[in-house]
């Protein structure tokens, strides 16, 4: 990692983040930001990355059971049409843009630079050993108040497409944008006076940068960020010590403070006692019997392989896996072998978390705008931290680095941000036993072992755990875990008995002088399902109650499935209803089983929540992709991001709801399934000072895809196959 400055007192580590789309910097020592006018103000910035100059690399990071290293990543060449840009290609793009006429006078800020993927038909036609389709880069830059969206052809060495300000929003903000916003804030004399009036030392100050959303014409025409501050005195968990009422609005382009709001001076800063979540400082007993160390051992090693840097093969599965600065983790060309013929069959062309929307439920001046869009405003991959071995991922995990691009167009490496591992938690793949009354002695059971690809985005106070779990029966489980810290609001109350009216507080009291503000989380997934090919259809299988005729049966009512093929995008907008149940199938009408059933997969919702905000509320206009839990759209390569290409301060003029409104035909077409997984979070004391992980998921499950149970012939475990581990002993 590269530390830009370190000084004479212990520096807080500063992570780029977003409190459900915010970014924080801990500032504790003078020097590197040139914060004039203060002898105690500190400026420390940790980039969390290996930054590369040309082809020069830092020392490789050790990897557990990994066949790659940083040096191999630096020297890598693309071997598959969907492989991300290499170090050499990123440097080539920068060189091309340096000579590009519109940028000759001033090189633009690079907000996003990634592979411009080839046409889907080219990728599907490609076979290993073939020449790769032309390599191109998609670039989004900001220069002189304008957004530029470009495509660079690396083979031709030219910019082949250039659009300016195509939508209302701005691109992902960069580390440099946020750093400069904090420099500007700390240099402002009125801000210093406001902090001093609260009795906080500048050396104890930690500030975060908040995305502003969009709330009308008054905020148009300038790229702004809002800054909130905390006291880190006596704790590393500064989130629990908000300085309520101070909000600074900064123009990121002009690098000037536009407005400072300073109210609620009578609200005390919550105390820092008992807020430290780290293991070493804990000095009180847990009152729990310790759990002995536990691990899944693999005496013969893992069963999966990672080939050519990105192709994962395991059991009957094969897929392409890569990191992405915006989406974090992308699964492509997922195929499963047919259980009868061994034929590799297409299931999904591309799947990833397209957007993460987090609206907070508070109307105060310092809170109303907190309606974050984490992927499009800051990037899920950009906020991914190196995973913690044995805790984030088990032994025998394989770790994958992310190769991303800095604001100056240079490549940098985020080490170990994806892990791949096999999981066995004592679950059962299938089983059946017979009671002996019929003379049978059958007791058959099969263990369930799965393969997991995991990435964790540390987005400010929240940590989002993204899992893609593959099962041998053809099921894909997509899971999201939420942990980290609450974003709390200061209050004068220390006990609920002091609250005179039930609705006086905007959220529950989670500690003295600290409210846990109610909020939601919505993760919308882009699922380009290609079931046995690109031409698919979507069916709604509605479970209808049918009353029985008098005298026909002792039963009065039953359920029957009513299958309807959906014709258009408008019909495919689905709101889940517990008392009006349906199944939702993506299927290939041309691929049939021996019984005539079309080959398909269904999406199986887990626990879910729906947005309750008014549709014309500004945050919901931007996040209209959460108006339904399920959408199906006609495939269009440009329609990747549910919130639109440019999300920061967008108005909602681009994105999933806009595309679906075109009401294109989706029967027997190349279609994309979109699913939104949601959480309502009403905080409680158990969420303080750090939250236990809460999980939700959905499944992509085969429906008549296989001729029968695909793991019927799976081998059971036998005692001789498994070593016995004991305390202090080796394998027996």
Secondary structure as GFF3:
##gff-version 3
##sequence-region A 1 732
A	DSSP	beta_strand	22	26	.	.	.	ID=ss1
A	DSSP	beta_strand	50	51	.	.	.	ID=ss2
A	DSSP	alpha_helix	70	75	.	.	.	ID=ss3
A	DSSP	alpha_helix	87	98	.	.	.	ID=ss4
A	DSSP	three_ten_helix	101	103	.	.	.	ID=ss5
A	DSSP	beta_strand	109	115	.	.	.	ID=ss6
A	DSSP	alpha_helix	120	125	.	.	.	ID=ss7
A	DSSP	beta_strand	136	143	.	.	.	ID=ss8
A	DSSP	beta_strand	146	153	.	.	.	ID=ss9
A	DSSP	beta_strand	158	164	.	.	.	ID=ss10
A	DSSP	alpha_helix	175	186	.	.	.	ID=ss11
A	DSSP	alpha_helix	189	197	.	.	.	ID=ss12
A	DSSP	three_ten_helix	202	204	.	.	.	ID=ss13
A	DSSP	beta_strand	205	210	.	.	.	ID=ss14
A	DSSP	three_ten_helix	217	219	.	.	.	ID=ss15
A	DSSP	beta_strand	224	231	.	.	.	ID=ss16
A	DSSP	three_ten_helix	238	240	.	.	.	ID=ss17
A	DSSP	beta_strand	246	251	.	.	.	ID=ss18
A	DSSP	beta_strand	256	262	.	.	.	ID=ss19
A	DSSP	beta_strand	305	307	.	.	.	ID=ss20
A	DSSP	beta_strand	311	314	.	.	.	ID=ss21
A	DSSP	beta_strand	317	324	.	.	.	ID=ss22
A	DSSP	beta_strand	328	337	.	.	.	ID=ss23
A	DSSP	beta_strand	344	359	.	.	.	ID=ss24
A	DSSP	beta_strand	371	373	.	.	.	ID=ss25
A	DSSP	alpha_helix	374	377	.	.	.	ID=ss26
A	DSSP	beta_strand	398	405	.	.	.	ID=ss27
A	DSSP	beta_strand	411	423	.	.	.	ID=ss28
A	DSSP	beta_strand	428	433	.	.	.	ID=ss29
A	DSSP	three_ten_helix	436	438	.	.	.	ID=ss30
A	DSSP	beta_strand	443	447	.	.	.	ID=ss31
A	DSSP	beta_strand	450	459	.	.	.	ID=ss32
A	DSSP	beta_strand	462	470	.	.	.	ID=ss33
A	DSSP	beta_strand	476	484	.	.	.	ID=ss34
A	DSSP	beta_strand	488	490	.	.	.	ID=ss35
A	DSSP	three_ten_helix	496	498	.	.	.	ID=ss36
A	DSSP	beta_strand	507	511	.	.	.	ID=ss37
A	DSSP	beta_strand	514	517	.	.	.	ID=ss38
A	DSSP	beta_strand	519	529	.	.	.	ID=ss39
A	DSSP	beta_strand	537	547	.	.	.	ID=ss40
A	DSSP	beta_strand	557	566	.	.	.	ID=ss41
A	DSSP	three_ten_helix	570	572	.	.	.	ID=ss42
A	DSSP	beta_strand	582	592	.	.	.	ID=ss43
A	DSSP	beta_strand	598	605	.	.	.	ID=ss44
A	DSSP	alpha_helix	618	622	.	.	.	ID=ss45
A	DSSP	three_ten_helix	624	626	.	.	.	ID=ss46
A	DSSP	beta_strand	630	634	.	.	.	ID=ss47
A	DSSP	alpha_helix	656	660	.	.	.	ID=ss48
A	DSSP	beta_strand	671	681	.	.	.	ID=ss49
A	DSSP	three_ten_helix	685	687	.	.	.	ID=ss50
A	DSSP	beta_strand	691	703	.	.	.	ID=ss51
A	DSSP	three_ten_helix	719	721	.	.	.	ID=ss52
###
